[in-house]
């Protein structure tokens, strides 16, 4: 923490104590929504805060004499300091502002301490496969947890503002319907008959796309990513852990152009096919589709890339994250934990990303092989491999089913 911030934080601590002495319990309660005793750096301010809280707990007035008695050290010295603080108190107005300053300074100190410890942890990491990456992920998880702790204060709901938002959405939908345009206000899936069923990819939602290996879950996700970027101007991050990025893009473009990949491989592609592929490329605005094709990654590593891609995105731009596929992600729980618990950690992380970054997360998932033994081959949620938590967290579970593949 630099000298200027240190001075500002010290001033804020004194101002909060003076405001509490002046305003009593109401001011104390208002400030307590943002800080606790551990956020104070100055010991006298910390013990004065604890003393004020003690006065409220004992149902006695929040007065300097009582606070001075509760503080460690000599009573006369404590009271003299309390009187000095009280004498300099101008007003209780702005106490919450100073409390927020104290909270911000406390988070800054904790973050600096965590980063210093993290640098040492990374420095001590074994130079083996995933050793440094695991250390970096652990540090990022700790910092992210600190960030979430500071951002989880409940927010009051303004019913009037929310009603206006709902009214605006209704008017937009009615106008679109009257003009014959699409009523859907969220990024489309690319399948005309399917869009009305799920209503588009909604922010904050987790969607699970299940399929047997080789039955088209990657093609479905690739088509959905292309449609969202090309037709809805969405920012899309596609994390592929099964196939290389260039192969994925090739599947995406040929799929949109309705060109069989075999034609490209054997050279039988014609001018019409080439034209359609070129058009599918032109349809994606620059900077709207991002491919992450690293080896199996962790939730923390995925979120780092989500943050990088979305940090400069326009506020009104839809955001989508595609994970292909979920069971290939790497858990940080270690090999001693069973696979279902590892996938549960991954599922919780994907849902957290959707909510934290206000994006839709589309997670492809592999089916187990038990369903192939049934007479009815249509998949159900219990067929998802090691994925009970994935199903529980999902807002929508869908399957790619190809009956012709079973004869």
Buried (B, 14 or more C-beta within 10 A) or exposed (E): EEEEBEEBBBEBBBBBBBBBBBBBBEBBEBBBEBBBEEBBBBEBBBBBBBBBBBBBEEEEEBBBEBBBBBBEEEEEEBBEBBBEBBEEBEEBEEBBEBBBBBBBBBBBBBBEEBEEEBEEBBEEBEEEEBEBBBBBBBBBBBBBEBEEEBEEEEEEEEEEEEEEEEEEEEEEBEEBEEEEEBBBBBBBBBEEEEBEEBBBBBBBBBBBBBBBEEBBBBBBBBBBBBBBBBBBBBBBBBBBBBBEBEBBBBBBBBBBBEBBEEEBEEEEBEEEBEEBBEEBBEBBEEEBBBBBBEEBBBBBBBBBBBBEBBEEBEEEEBBBBBBBBBBBBBBBBEEEEEEEEBBBBBBBBBBBBBEBBEBBBBBBBBBBEEBEEEEEBEBEBEBBBBBBBBBEBBBBBBBBBEEEEEE
